[in-house]
């Protein structure tokens, strides 16, 4: 049985994405659409979490006002693996997450090096996959395969001067409300805005 809160969160993301699609259709020119790609490190913060690993996200957004944009983001977090021993049996647990979000992007003019702050609802497909040579059923409580609602936050420091591609640094936090637990994923990435 999947978490019942996932359906309303998915509906919110779908409505926002459809609204953005309508805004894209009304966009005066294709040049109003901006995108970004970020690559770096992410860390799952939960009981028994591994050390973290690769994080990659990308998205596109449209202007709503001069200092406000809205868009969608997709991301993948390879969160690492850990070995678990119970008695004479052992298993490896590999953690990963796929995210989809509808984000509002605020472009502050006077917030030091911070050039973009993003916040919005989303969905996460959380996975903790088991590998065991024997006695795998004894570790089934560690497995996760769940879609759940999430909240995403990102802050980026990127050059403000006009350029076809802007390079900067981005930090982010994602909180997913899984059945029986909460996953918090923190990330630090190089970001390329175009």
Backbone as JSON, one array per atom type, in Angstrom:
{
  "sequence": "XXXXXXXXXXXXXXXXXXXXXXXXXXXXXXXXXXXXXXXXXXXXXXXXXXXXXXXXXXXXXXXXXXXXXXXXXXXXXXXXXXXXXXXXXXXXXXXXXXXXXXXXXXXXXXXXXXXXXXXXXXXXXXXXXXXXXXXXXXXXXXXXXXXXXXXXXXXXXXXXXXXXXXXXXXXXXXXXXXXXXXXXXXXXXXXXXX",
  "N": [[0.84, -1.18, 0.0], [0.64, 2.14, -0.92], [1.69, 5.43, 0.17], [-0.93, 7.57, 1.13], [-0.82, 10.32, 0.86], [0.62, 10.84, -1.4], [-0.85, 10.97, -3.78], [-2.39, 13.5, -3.69], [-0.17, 15.28, -3.7], [1.03, 14.64, -6.13], [-1.01, 15.46, -7.81], [-0.96, 18.25, -7.37], [1.59, 18.89, -8.38], [1.16, 18.12, -11.06], [-0.88, 19.94, -11.86], [0.54, 22.36, -11.61], [2.58, 21.93, -13.51], [1.05, 21.71, -15.86], [0.01, 24.28, -15.88], [2.38, 25.7, -16.32], [2.96, 24.75, -18.84], [0.94, 25.97, -20.28], [1.74, 28.63, -19.93], [4.14, 28.53, -21.31], [3.21, 28.19, -23.88], [2.15, 30.68, -24.28], [4.37, 32.25, -24.23], [6.3, 34.93, -25.43], [8.65, 34.69, -26.92], [10.97, 32.07, -27.68], [13.31, 32.53, -26.37], [12.71, 33.4, -23.84], [12.48, 31.21, -22.23], [14.39, 29.57, -19.87], [17.04, 27.38, -18.85], [18.61, 24.9, -16.73], [21.36, 22.92, -15.57], [22.64, 20.8, -13.15], [25.33, 19.36, -11.37], [26.72, 17.27, -8.95], [27.17, 16.5, -5.52], [25.27, 14.53, -3.22], [23.63, 13.87, -0.09], [22.02, 11.61, 1.94], [20.12, 12.06, 4.81], [19.28, 10.24, 7.3], [18.38, 7.62, 9.57], [21.05, 5.39, 9.76], [22.06, 6.03, 7.24], [24.02, 5.98, 4.19], [27.24, 7.28, 3.0], [26.7, 9.07, 0.88], [26.61, 10.37, -2.55], [26.62, 10.79, -6.08], [24.79, 13.47, -7.58], [22.41, 14.77, -9.77], [20.63, 17.24, -11.48], [18.15, 18.86, -13.5], [16.4, 21.39, -15.32], [13.75, 23.56, -16.54], [12.5, 26.89, -16.95], [10.14, 29.65, -16.84], [9.55, 33.21, -17.23], [7.65, 34.99, -14.8], [7.43, 37.4, -13.55], [9.7, 40.24, -13.41], [11.53, 39.49, -11.34], [10.78, 36.95, -10.68], [10.38, 33.58, -11.47], [9.03, 30.53, -12.85], [9.08, 26.98, -12.9], [9.92, 23.58, -13.93], [11.61, 20.81, -12.45], [13.77, 18.03, -12.74], [15.4, 15.29, -11.22], [18.13, 13.15, -10.16], [19.42, 11.2, -7.61], [22.09, 9.46, -6.53], [22.6, 7.83, -3.76], [24.4, 6.3, -2.35], [25.68, 3.3, -0.65], [25.38, 0.81, 1.93], [26.68, -1.67, 4.19], [25.05, -4.2, 6.0], [24.91, -6.17, 8.86], [23.49, -8.97, 10.35], [23.53, -11.13, 12.83], [24.94, -14.01, 11.5], [24.5, -13.36, 8.92], [24.64, -11.16, 6.08], [23.97, -8.12, 4.26], [23.79, -5.83, 1.51], [22.7, -2.48, 1.18], [21.49, -0.33, -1.15], [21.0, 3.04, -1.85], [18.86, 5.33, -3.53], [17.29, 8.06, -5.32], [14.71, 9.51, -7.26], [13.56, 12.56, -8.46], [10.87, 14.88, -9.04], [9.77, 18.13, -9.56], [7.84, 21.13, -9.12], [8.82, 24.32, -9.29], [9.12, 27.57, -7.81], [11.07, 30.32, -8.65], [12.94, 32.74, -7.2], [14.59, 35.73, -7.94], [16.74, 37.41, -6.37], [17.95, 40.74, -6.03], [19.68, 41.98, -4.26], [21.11, 40.22, -2.41], [23.66, 39.48, -1.6], [26.01, 37.12, -2.86], [24.07, 35.33, -3.63], [21.99, 34.47, -6.19], [19.68, 33.23, -6.95], [16.83, 31.76, -5.57], [15.0, 28.93, -4.88], [11.91, 27.21, -4.48], [9.49, 24.69, -3.81], [6.78, 22.26, -4.34], [6.91, 18.67, -4.77], [7.5, 15.36, -6.08], [8.91, 12.28, -5.04], [10.67, 9.38, -5.92], [11.64, 7.01, -3.96], [14.26, 4.78, -3.23], [15.6, 1.95, -1.66], [17.53, -0.52, -2.18], [18.0, -4.01, -1.79], [20.73, -6.31, -1.56], [21.54, -9.51, -1.09], [23.31, -12.46, -0.25], [22.3, -14.66, 1.0], [19.46, -15.33, 3.06], [17.89, -13.03, 2.63], [15.29, -12.26, 3.29], [15.42, -11.65, 5.95], [16.25, -9.05, 6.0], [14.34, -7.48, 4.89], [12.95, -5.36, 6.02], [14.52, -3.15, 5.61], [14.31, -2.43, 2.99], [13.16, -0.08, 0.56], [10.74, 1.16, -1.58], [9.13, 3.43, -2.85], [6.83, 5.97, -3.75], [6.5, 9.34, -2.91], [5.25, 12.43, -1.48], [7.06, 15.54, -1.58], [9.13, 18.31, -0.51], [11.03, 20.86, -1.94], [14.03, 22.81, -1.82], [16.28, 25.24, -3.0], [19.31, 27.11, -3.35], [21.24, 29.32, -5.22], [24.37, 30.56, -6.35], [25.24, 32.43, -8.87], [26.84, 33.96, -11.64], [25.71, 37.2, -12.44], [25.89, 38.77, -14.72], [25.0, 39.21, -18.17], [25.1, 36.33, -20.22], [25.54, 33.55, -22.45], [25.84, 31.05, -21.23], [25.85, 30.52, -17.82], [27.89, 29.92, -15.05], [27.93, 28.45, -11.83], [27.4, 27.88, -8.28], [25.43, 25.66, -6.36], [23.29, 24.92, -3.64], [21.15, 22.57, -2.02], [18.09, 21.29, -0.57], [16.0, 18.6, 0.14], [13.02, 17.32, 1.29], [11.35, 14.44, 1.92], [8.3, 12.79, 2.48], [7.97, 9.89, 3.47], [6.26, 6.77, 4.03], [6.11, 6.12, 7.36], [8.64, 7.21, 7.83], [10.95, 9.94, 7.31], [12.74, 11.22, 4.62], [15.56, 13.17, 4.24], [17.41, 14.96, 1.99], [20.41, 16.42, 1.27], [22.26, 18.61, -0.82], [25.09, 19.62, -2.83], [26.16, 21.33, -5.59], [27.7, 21.97, -8.79], [26.43, 24.37, -10.98], [24.97, 24.99, -14.14], [23.61, 27.48, -15.91], [21.48, 28.28, -18.58]],
  "CA": [[0.0, 0.0, 0.0], [1.44, 3.36, -1.04], [1.28, 6.54, 1.02], [-2.1, 8.23, 0.57], [-0.5, 11.71, 0.58], [1.32, 10.95, -2.67], [-1.79, 11.35, -4.84], [-2.6, 14.95, -3.72], [1.06, 15.97, -4.09], [1.17, 14.43, -7.57], [-2.01, 16.32, -8.46], [-0.46, 19.63, -7.3], [2.69, 19.0, -9.36], [0.58, 18.04, -12.39], [-1.55, 21.21, -12.14], [1.58, 23.38, -11.84], [3.24, 21.64, -14.79], [0.11, 22.09, -16.92], [-0.01, 25.74, -15.9], [3.61, 26.14, -16.97], [2.83, 24.44, -20.26], [0.12, 27.06, -20.83], [2.58, 29.83, -19.96], [5.11, 28.34, -22.39], [2.51, 28.42, -25.14], [1.93, 32.11, -24.4], [5.65, 32.96, -24.2], [6.49, 35.74, -26.62], [9.73, 34.11, -27.7], [11.63, 30.92, -27.09], [14.43, 33.0, -25.55], [12.26, 33.63, -22.46], [12.63, 29.96, -21.49], [15.76, 29.32, -19.42], [17.24, 26.05, -18.29], [19.8, 24.69, -15.91], [21.84, 21.57, -15.32], [23.51, 20.84, -11.98], [26.01, 18.09, -11.12], [27.51, 17.36, -7.73], [27.13, 15.53, -4.44], [24.1, 14.56, -2.35], [23.76, 13.07, 1.12], [20.77, 11.26, 2.62], [20.22, 12.2, 6.26], [18.29, 9.42, 7.97], [19.02, 6.61, 10.39], [21.83, 4.41, 9.04], [22.29, 6.44, 5.86], [25.4, 5.88, 3.7], [28.0, 8.51, 2.87], [26.28, 9.96, -0.2], [27.29, 10.2, -3.82], [26.29, 11.62, -7.23], [23.5, 14.15, -7.69], [22.26, 15.51, -11.02], [19.29, 17.78, -11.7], [18.0, 19.75, -14.64], [15.06, 21.95, -15.4], [13.46, 24.71, -17.4], [11.57, 27.8, -16.31], [9.6, 30.79, -17.59], [9.38, 34.4, -16.39], [6.33, 35.43, -14.37], [7.7, 38.81, -13.28], [11.14, 40.43, -13.58], [12.33, 38.79, -10.33], [10.13, 35.69, -10.33], [10.24, 32.62, -12.55], [8.43, 29.26, -12.43], [9.52, 25.92, -13.79], [9.93, 22.2, -13.47], [12.93, 20.22, -12.25], [13.9, 16.58, -12.62], [16.71, 15.0, -10.66], [18.48, 11.8, -9.74], [20.41, 11.19, -6.54], [22.67, 8.17, -6.18], [22.88, 8.2, -2.38], [25.41, 5.44, -1.75], [25.25, 2.01, -0.13], [25.98, 0.41, 3.2], [26.61, -3.08, 4.53], [24.33, -4.46, 7.24], [25.13, -7.54, 9.34], [22.58, -9.44, 11.39], [24.0, -12.49, 13.13], [25.96, -14.47, 10.55], [24.07, -12.95, 7.58], [24.91, -9.76, 5.73], [23.33, -7.62, 3.04], [24.1, -4.46, 1.1], [21.53, -1.66, 0.89], [21.86, 0.78, -2.04], [19.98, 4.08, -1.78], [18.75, 6.24, -4.67], [16.03, 8.79, -5.38], [14.39, 10.28, -8.46], [12.66, 13.64, -8.05], [10.22, 15.78, -9.99], [9.26, 19.24, -8.76], [7.4, 22.39, -9.71], [9.5, 25.28, -8.43], [9.11, 29.02, -8.0], [12.45, 30.81, -8.55], [13.05, 34.17, -6.9], [15.89, 36.25, -8.36], [16.99, 38.59, -5.54], [18.96, 41.66, -6.56], [20.6, 42.45, -3.22], [21.28, 39.18, -1.4], [25.05, 39.04, -1.71], [26.28, 36.3, -4.05], [22.92, 34.48, -3.96], [21.28, 35.03, -7.34], [18.45, 32.49, -7.23], [16.3, 30.93, -4.49], [13.92, 28.13, -5.45], [11.11, 26.47, -3.5], [8.27, 24.15, -4.39], [6.37, 20.88, -4.04], [7.33, 17.69, -5.76], [7.35, 13.93, -5.81], [10.17, 11.55, -5.03], [10.64, 7.92, -5.96], [12.73, 6.64, -3.06], [14.64, 3.37, -3.33], [16.68, 1.33, -0.89], [17.53, -1.86, -2.77], [18.77, -5.02, -1.05], [21.5, -7.37, -2.2], [21.95, -10.45, -0.05], [23.64, -13.77, -0.81], [21.4, -15.62, 1.65], [18.7, -14.74, 4.16], [17.42, -11.7, 2.27], [14.04, -11.95, 3.97], [15.76, -11.09, 7.25], [16.59, -7.64, 5.84], [13.28, -6.84, 4.11], [12.52, -4.12, 6.66], [15.39, -2.08, 5.15], [13.99, -2.1, 1.6], [12.24, 1.02, 0.31], [10.35, 1.35, -2.98], [7.95, 4.22, -2.55], [6.64, 7.33, -4.26], [6.02, 10.14, -1.79], [5.33, 13.88, -1.67], [8.3, 16.14, -1.09], [9.31, 19.76, -0.61], [12.4, 21.12, -2.38], [14.58, 24.16, -1.65], [17.61, 25.4, -3.57], [19.88, 28.45, -3.42], [22.35, 29.29, -6.17], [25.21, 31.74, -6.57], [25.63, 32.38, -10.28], [27.14, 35.27, -12.23], [24.5, 37.92, -12.89], [26.13, 39.41, -16.01], [24.43, 38.45, -19.29], [26.0, 35.37, -20.85], [24.77, 32.41, -22.94], [25.9, 30.01, -20.18], [26.37, 31.04, -16.56], [28.36, 28.83, -14.19], [27.9, 28.83, -10.43], [27.34, 26.86, -7.24], [24.06, 25.51, -5.86], [23.03, 24.01, -2.53], [19.74, 22.24, -2.0], [17.54, 20.4, 0.44], [14.78, 17.94, -0.28], [12.43, 16.54, 2.38], [10.31, 13.55, 1.39], [7.48, 12.27, 3.56], [7.7, 8.48, 3.2], [5.46, 6.05, 5.01], [6.85, 5.69, 8.53], [9.91, 7.9, 8.01], [11.19, 11.12, 6.47], [14.06, 11.29, 4.01], [16.08, 14.5, 3.94], [18.57, 14.86, 1.1], [21.11, 17.69, 1.11], [23.14, 18.51, -1.98], [25.97, 20.71, -3.24], [26.4, 21.03, -7.0], [28.04, 22.99, -9.78], [25.24, 24.6, -11.79], [25.15, 25.65, -15.44], [22.34, 28.06, -16.34], [21.53, 28.69, -19.98]],
  "C": [[0.88, 1.24, 0.0], [0.86, 4.45, -0.14], [0.14, 7.3, 0.37], [-1.84, 9.69, 0.25], [0.18, 11.91, -0.76], [0.39, 11.42, -3.78], [-2.08, 12.86, -4.84], [-1.35, 15.72, -4.14], [1.29, 15.82, -5.59], [0.19, 15.31, -8.34], [-1.55, 17.77, -8.47], [0.64, 19.83, -8.32], [2.13, 18.99, -10.78], [-0.11, 19.35, -12.78], [-0.53, 22.31, -12.42], [2.29, 23.17, -13.17], [2.33, 22.02, -15.96], [0.0, 23.6, -17.03], [1.23, 26.31, -16.57], [3.58, 25.86, -18.46], [2.0, 25.52, -20.96], [0.92, 28.33, -20.94], [3.6, 29.72, -21.08], [4.46, 28.6, -23.74], [2.29, 29.91, -25.37], [3.24, 32.91, -24.43], [5.87, 33.67, -25.52], [7.58, 35.16, -27.53], [10.32, 32.91, -26.94], [12.75, 31.33, -26.15], [14.02, 33.31, -24.11], [12.4, 32.37, -21.6], [14.11, 29.78, -21.15], [15.84, 27.93, -18.83], [18.47, 26.0, -17.42], [20.09, 23.21, -15.79], [22.82, 21.67, -14.16], [24.06, 19.44, -11.72], [26.87, 18.23, -9.88], [27.28, 16.19, -6.8], [25.83, 15.66, -3.66], [24.28, 13.57, -1.21], [22.37, 12.86, 1.72], [21.0, 11.35, 4.12], [19.04, 11.47, 6.88], [19.05, 8.34, 8.75], [19.75, 5.57, 9.53], [22.14, 4.76, 7.61], [23.75, 6.28, 5.47], [26.01, 7.26, 3.51], [27.58, 9.47, 1.78], [27.08, 9.74, -1.46], [26.76, 11.2, -4.84], [24.89, 12.22, -7.17], [23.48, 14.92, -9.01], [20.82, 15.97, -11.15], [19.31, 18.67, -12.94], [16.58, 20.26, -14.68], [14.96, 23.09, -16.37], [12.44, 25.58, -16.69], [11.24, 28.99, -17.2], [9.47, 32.0, -16.68], [7.9, 34.64, -16.05], [6.34, 36.94, -14.14], [9.2, 39.0, -13.45], [12.01, 39.68, -12.57], [11.71, 37.47, -9.91], [9.94, 34.83, -11.57], [9.6, 31.36, -11.99], [8.85, 28.19, -13.42], [9.42, 24.55, -13.17], [11.38, 21.73, -13.37], [12.8, 18.71, -12.19], [15.29, 16.29, -12.08], [16.88, 13.54, -10.29], [19.6, 11.9, -8.71], [20.84, 9.75, -6.28], [23.26, 8.37, -4.79], [23.87, 7.3, -1.66], [24.82, 4.12, -1.24], [25.95, 1.74, 1.19], [25.8, -1.08, 3.41], [25.95, -3.23, 5.9], [24.55, -5.93, 7.61], [24.14, -7.83, 10.46], [22.93, -10.9, 11.67], [25.1, -12.88, 12.17], [25.61, -14.06, 9.11], [24.41, -11.49, 7.34], [24.21, -9.41, 4.42], [23.86, -6.22, 2.75], [22.8, -3.75, 0.77], [22.01, -0.48, 0.07], [20.7, 1.76, -2.11], [20.04, 4.97, -3.02], [17.4, 6.93, -4.62], [15.92, 9.5, -6.71], [13.38, 11.32, -8.04], [12.07, 14.36, -9.24], [9.57, 16.87, -9.17], [8.79, 20.38, -9.64], [7.92, 23.49, -8.79], [9.22, 26.73, -8.82], [10.54, 29.48, -7.76], [12.43, 32.31, -8.33], [14.46, 34.61, -7.24], [16.19, 37.52, -7.57], [18.12, 39.44, -6.11], [20.02, 42.01, -5.53], [20.74, 41.44, -2.09], [22.69, 38.59, -1.51], [25.26, 38.22, -2.97], [25.1, 35.43, -4.47], [22.11, 35.15, -5.07], [19.95, 34.36, -7.63], [18.08, 31.64, -6.02], [15.05, 30.25, -5.03], [13.23, 27.32, -4.35], [9.88, 25.91, -4.19], [7.98, 22.72, -3.98], [6.87, 19.93, -5.12], [6.99, 16.28, -5.33], [8.75, 13.31, -5.83], [9.87, 10.06, -5.13], [11.86, 7.47, -5.18], [12.99, 5.14, -3.16], [15.76, 3.05, -2.37], [16.64, -0.13, -1.3], [18.48, -2.79, -2.03], [19.53, -5.94, -1.99], [22.0, -8.27, -1.09], [22.24, -11.8, -0.69], [22.74, -14.85, -0.23], [20.65, -14.89, 2.76], [18.19, -13.35, 3.88], [16.14, -11.29, 2.98], [14.29, -11.34, 5.35], [16.12, -9.62, 7.21], [15.48, -6.86, 5.13], [12.77, -5.55, 4.73], [13.36, -2.92, 6.21], [15.06, -1.62, 3.72], [12.97, -0.97, 1.53], [11.99, 1.08, -1.19], [9.03, 2.11, -2.93], [7.98, 5.58, -3.25], [6.0, 8.14, -3.14], [6.08, 11.62, -2.13], [6.6, 14.42, -1.04], [8.23, 17.66, -1.21], [10.78, 19.99, -0.95], [12.76, 22.58, -2.16], [15.97, 24.17, -2.27], [18.02, 26.86, -3.51], [21.11, 28.37, -4.31], [23.07, 30.63, -6.2], [25.77, 31.61, -7.97], [25.89, 33.8, -10.75], [25.88, 35.94, -12.73], [24.67, 38.57, -14.26], [25.55, 38.56, -17.14], [25.49, 37.56, -19.95], [25.16, 34.21, -21.35], [24.72, 31.27, -21.93], [26.54, 30.64, -18.95], [26.72, 29.85, -15.66], [28.37, 29.32, -12.75], [27.85, 27.63, -9.51], [25.93, 26.84, -6.65], [24.04, 24.56, -4.67], [21.52, 23.75, -2.5], [19.38, 21.32, -0.86], [16.22, 19.87, -0.08], [14.28, 17.15, 0.93], [11.27, 15.76, 1.8], [9.61, 12.86, 2.56], [7.05, 10.84, 3.23], [6.84, 7.89, 4.32], [6.36, 5.61, 6.16], [8.18, 6.39, 8.77], [9.96, 9.14, 7.1], [12.6, 11.03, 5.92], [14.4, 12.75, 3.78], [17.36, 14.31, 3.13], [19.15, 16.26, 0.93], [22.1, 17.54, -0.03], [23.96, 19.78, -2.17], [26.42, 20.39, -4.67], [26.94, 22.23, -7.75], [26.81, 23.13, -10.67], [25.6, 25.38, -13.05], [23.78, 26.16, -15.87], [22.49, 28.56, -17.77], [20.18, 29.22, -20.41]]
}
